[in-house]
Amino acid sequence: MKIVILGAGGQLGQELLKNLNQEDEIKAYSRIELDLLNHSKVRNIISSERPEIVINAAAYTSVDKAEDNIDEAFKINSYAVENIAKCLKEFGGYLIHYSTDYVFDGKKEAKYLENDQTNPINIYGKSKLEGEKKIQNILTNFFIFRTSWVIGEYGKNFAKTILKLSKVKNNLNVVFDQVGVPTSTNLISKVTKNLINDLKNERPWAYGIYNIAPKGSTNWFEIAKKIISFCSQKDPSIILKSSNIKPILTKDYQAKAQRPMNSLLNTEKLQKLLQFELPNWENDLIEILNSLLKNKT
Ligand SMILES: NC(=O)c1ccc[n+]([C@@H]2O[C@H](COP(=O)([O-])OP(=O)(O)OC[C@H]3O[C@@H](n4cnc5c(N)ncnc54)[C@H](OP(=O)(O)O)[C@@H]3O)[C@@H](O)[C@H]2O)c1
């Protein structure tokens, strides 16, 4: 299949590029190669390449900075997405796009279903929701994967930050009252690959929104402890002890943007279609930690 990946330089974009089928004809564009704010260039590429699938892994993902850079967040997460959708409407092809648990306010007690009421509480969430809506208004043949707390081998993420800090700090305070699960770029890529294989084999999925997350429930404090207890056995440069990680409340951590207190996504809809069992969050995390340790990130 002919596939165009947009935002190929991000943590998910790089992982997709590594994991997708070699036999597919993949054209990958990082921001330097294709700035999605250049709408006519995006249109030219889609009209000349005529991909069967466009995967949009680009986004404005700095949740706190988005509070000040509202225009930039909306330009990338909404207007650029609208342009991609319009191009696909004109030239054909499926759109695979990624979104976030931050479209919800986090007030629900249970895990969020795909069709639960959205109500974002920060600019990033609002801009991502607007992007989702633009796609839904323009296209029928789209797949939006909502995911949470993304970690991976590439780019910036929580696991890499904790590992970096663990080499220079003896004590760390980490928020414990937001619930969710970390989701690896590896898992998101595997799900994306499963969908592409099913499209190829005419085992199509219903168009729409799907949640992707591993099984279970945890919080940032527990994840940080897990990272340190696992990695300190293998990396002697880690000086932070997991017992010196202390839980703090969200209200005591000064962040510009508000975060949902519940980021848990219900994945039953996705699991029914997948050819493999979603892992639990600890196994999903350990796979990433092993890669990070191997690459001494
Ligand atoms: N990270 C998370 O925790 C998280 C959680 C839930 C959902 N998601 C969603 O998952 C998807 C992948 O996110 P990620 O974690 O891989 O984010 P990421 O590492 O920040 O990657 C996003 C990529 O988009 C690129 N980009 C930004 N503006 C662009 C533009 N105008 N034109 C072209 N490329 C542009 C960025 O380039 P620069 O680096 O040069 O800016 C970056 O390479 C996104 O849809 C995101 O909203 C992420």
The ligand as an SDF file (V2000), in Angstrom:
LIG
                    3D

 48 52  0  0  0  0  0  0  0  0999 V2000
    2.7820   12.7410   23.8970 N   0  0  0  0  0  0  0  0  0  0  0  0
    1.7150   12.3340   24.5910 C   0  0  0  0  0  0  0  0  0  0  0  0
    1.7770   12.0970   25.7920 O   0  0  0  0  0  0  0  0  0  0  0  0
    0.4000   12.1240   23.8800 C   0  0  0  0  0  0  0  0  0  0  0  0
   -0.7210   11.7260   24.6340 C   0  0  0  0  0  0  0  0  0  0  0  0
   -1.9280   11.5090   23.9800 C   0  0  0  0  0  0  0  0  0  0  0  0
   -2.0170   11.6660   22.6080 C   0  0  0  0  0  0  0  0  0  0  0  0
   -0.9270   12.0640   21.9130 N   0  0  0  0  0  0  0  0  0  0  0  0
   -1.0690   12.2500   20.4610 C   0  0  0  0  0  0  0  0  0  0  0  0
   -0.2330   11.3130   19.8010 O   0  0  0  0  0  0  0  0  0  0  0  0
    0.2260   11.8640   18.5620 C   0  0  0  0  0  0  0  0  0  0  0  0
    1.7330   11.7290   18.4590 C   0  0  0  0  0  0  0  0  0  0  0  0
    2.3180   12.5280   19.4930 O   0  0  0  0  0  0  0  0  0  0  0  0
    3.8550   12.4120   19.8980 P   0  0  0  0  0  0  0  0  0  0  0  0
    3.8910   12.0480   21.3320 O   0  0  0  0  0  0  0  0  0  0  0  0
    4.5940   11.5940   18.9030 O   0  0  0  0  0  0  0  0  0  0  0  0
    4.2620   13.9610   19.7830 O   0  0  0  0  0  0  0  0  0  0  0  0
    5.6590   14.6090   19.3990 P   0  0  0  0  0  0  0  0  0  0  0  0
    6.7840   13.7290   19.7900 O   0  0  0  0  0  0  0  0  0  0  0  0
    5.5910   15.9960   19.9330 O   0  0  0  0  0  0  0  0  0  0  0  0
    5.6030   14.6310   17.8090 O   0  0  0  0  0  0  0  0  0  0  0  0
    4.8130   15.5310   17.1150 C   0  0  0  0  0  0  0  0  0  0  0  0
    5.5620   15.8580   15.8400 C   0  0  0  0  0  0  0  0  0  0  0  0
    4.7660   16.7770   15.1040 O   0  0  0  0  0  0  0  0  0  0  0  0
    5.6570   17.7030   14.5320 C   0  0  0  0  0  0  0  0  0  0  0  0
    5.0050   18.9410   14.1750 N   0  0  0  0  0  0  0  0  0  0  0  0
    4.5830   19.9520   14.9450 C   0  0  0  0  0  0  0  0  0  0  0  0
    4.1270   20.9430   14.1880 N   0  0  0  0  0  0  0  0  0  0  0  0
    4.2570   20.5710   12.9010 C   0  0  0  0  0  0  0  0  0  0  0  0
    3.9930   21.1850   11.6590 C   0  0  0  0  0  0  0  0  0  0  0  0
    3.4910   22.4140   11.5860 N   0  0  0  0  0  0  0  0  0  0  0  0
    4.2710   20.5030   10.5360 N   0  0  0  0  0  0  0  0  0  0  0  0
    4.8010   19.2620   10.5860 C   0  0  0  0  0  0  0  0  0  0  0  0
    5.0790   18.6350   11.7270 N   0  0  0  0  0  0  0  0  0  0  0  0
    4.8140   19.2860   12.8740 C   0  0  0  0  0  0  0  0  0  0  0  0
    6.6730   17.9600   15.6330 C   0  0  0  0  0  0  0  0  0  0  0  0
    7.8210   18.5790   15.1040 O   0  0  0  0  0  0  0  0  0  0  0  0
    8.7470   19.4600   16.0850 P   0  0  0  0  0  0  0  0  0  0  0  0
    9.2930   18.5080   17.0920 O   0  0  0  0  0  0  0  0  0  0  0  0
    9.7600   20.0340   15.1640 O   0  0  0  0  0  0  0  0  0  0  0  0
    7.8390   20.4780   16.6970 O   0  0  0  0  0  0  0  0  0  0  0  0
    6.9220   16.5380   16.0920 C   0  0  0  0  0  0  0  0  0  0  0  0
    7.9150   15.9300   15.3140 O   0  0  0  0  0  0  0  0  0  0  0  0
   -0.2980   13.2980   18.5330 C   0  0  0  0  0  0  0  0  0  0  0  0
   -1.4800   13.3480   17.7950 O   0  0  0  0  0  0  0  0  0  0  0  0
   -0.5910   13.6120   19.9790 C   0  0  0  0  0  0  0  0  0  0  0  0
   -1.5710   14.6120   20.1290 O   0  0  0  0  0  0  0  0  0  0  0  0
    0.2990   12.2700   22.5030 C   0  0  0  0  0  0  0  0  0  0  0  0
  1  2  1  0
  2  3  2  0
  2  4  1  0
  4  5  1  0
  4 48  2  0
  5  6  2  0
  6  7  1  0
  7  8  2  0
  8  9  1  0
  8 48  1  0
  9 10  1  0
  9 46  1  0
 10 11  1  0
 11 12  1  0
 11 44  1  0
 12 13  1  0
 13 14  1  0
 14 15  2  0
 14 16  1  0
 14 17  1  0
 17 18  1  0
 18 19  2  0
 18 20  1  0
 18 21  1  0
 21 22  1  0
 22 23  1  0
 23 24  1  0
 23 42  1  0
 24 25  1  0
 25 26  1  0
 25 36  1  0
 26 27  1  0
 26 35  1  0
 27 28  2  0
 28 29  1  0
 29 30  1  0
 29 35  2  0
 30 31  1  0
 30 32  2  0
 32 33  1  0
 33 34  2  0
 34 35  1  0
 36 37  1  0
 36 42  1  0
 37 38  1  0
 38 39  2  0
 38 40  1  0
 38 41  1  0
 42 43  1  0
 44 45  1  0
 44 46  1  0
 46 47  1  0
M  CHG  2   8   1  16  -1
M  END
$$$$
